[in-house]
Amino acid sequence: MSGGHFNYQQHRIRDILENIEELIISNNDTTLNEWGSPVGNQFSQEVMEEFKKACFYLKRAYIYAHRIDWLVSGDDGEESFLKRLKIELE
């Protein structure tokens, strides 16, 4: 498999997910950066809840894209696709 059916594009979804998770973790960080601004964005709890929802859906989008990539590329058959998809979604 050279780059899979999606040419590894599903990993961009994972990168976005990981970046949002970092934003959630650092949101309340008051440490000052090199320009004298707080590291955290100080978004409200309501906004942070939406970030968490985004992570939930992005994780699932990544799992689906990755599993479909393997199926279409011939790395998985239908049975292993369904089995792995179920496991990873749990």
C-alpha atoms as one frame of an Amber mdcrd trajectory, in Angstrom:
protein
   0.000   0.000   0.000   1.596   3.262  -1.091  -0.560   5.781   0.717  -3.808
   3.981   0.982  -6.971   4.965  -0.792  -7.020   8.384   0.895  -3.252   8.915
   0.603  -2.972   9.216   4.407  -5.370  12.185   4.451  -7.296  10.647   7.360
  -4.329  11.515   9.563  -5.091  15.201   9.055  -8.349  14.590  10.929  -6.357
  13.058  13.795  -3.965  16.029  13.789  -6.890  18.459  14.116  -8.328  16.328
  16.922  -5.030  16.359  18.809  -4.690  20.118  18.338  -8.170  20.735  19.775
  -7.354  18.448  22.714  -4.264  20.591  23.389  -6.425  23.729  23.271  -8.762
  22.198  25.851  -5.867  21.308  28.156  -4.212  24.720  27.877  -7.392  26.821
  27.905  -6.988  28.088  31.486  -3.184  28.339  31.384  -2.250  31.847  32.534
   1.470  31.370  31.889   2.685  34.178  29.663   4.138  33.403  26.254   7.102
  35.225  24.696   4.868  38.162  23.721   3.441  38.560  27.225   0.019  37.060
  26.437  -1.504  34.137  28.347  -0.876  30.732  26.767  -4.504  29.723  27.262
  -7.381  31.232  25.338  -9.599  31.537  28.416 -12.708  30.388  26.525 -15.868
  29.842  28.553 -16.896  26.445  29.868 -19.713  26.409  27.307 -17.208  26.815
  24.476 -14.970  24.133  25.983 -17.917  21.727  26.012 -18.330  22.328  22.282
 -14.603  21.660  21.793 -15.081  18.353  23.617 -18.009  17.487  21.348 -15.832
  18.272  18.345 -13.205  15.850  19.679 -15.838  13.151  20.074 -16.976  13.508
  16.457 -13.518  13.987  14.978 -12.279  10.825  16.663 -15.118   8.896  15.088
 -14.538  10.544  11.706 -10.890   9.507  11.869 -11.780   5.931  12.815 -14.274
   5.639   9.964 -11.895   7.153   7.402  -9.026   4.947   8.541 -11.048   1.722
   8.553 -12.614   2.511   5.155  -9.161   3.282   3.791  -7.909  -0.147   4.858
 -10.976  -1.881   3.438 -10.877  -0.139   0.056  -7.091  -0.588  -0.179  -7.424
  -4.313   0.368  -5.677  -4.393   3.754  -8.898  -5.552   5.434 -11.789  -7.669
   4.243 -15.398  -6.876   5.064 -15.410  -9.079   8.167 -12.255  -7.580   9.662
 -13.448  -4.084   8.666 -16.665  -4.514  10.630 -14.910  -6.159  13.578 -12.162
  -3.524  13.847 -14.624  -0.673  13.328 -16.793  -1.916  16.167 -13.813  -2.341
  18.511 -12.332   1.065  17.734 -15.667   2.858  18.129 -16.091   1.345  21.593
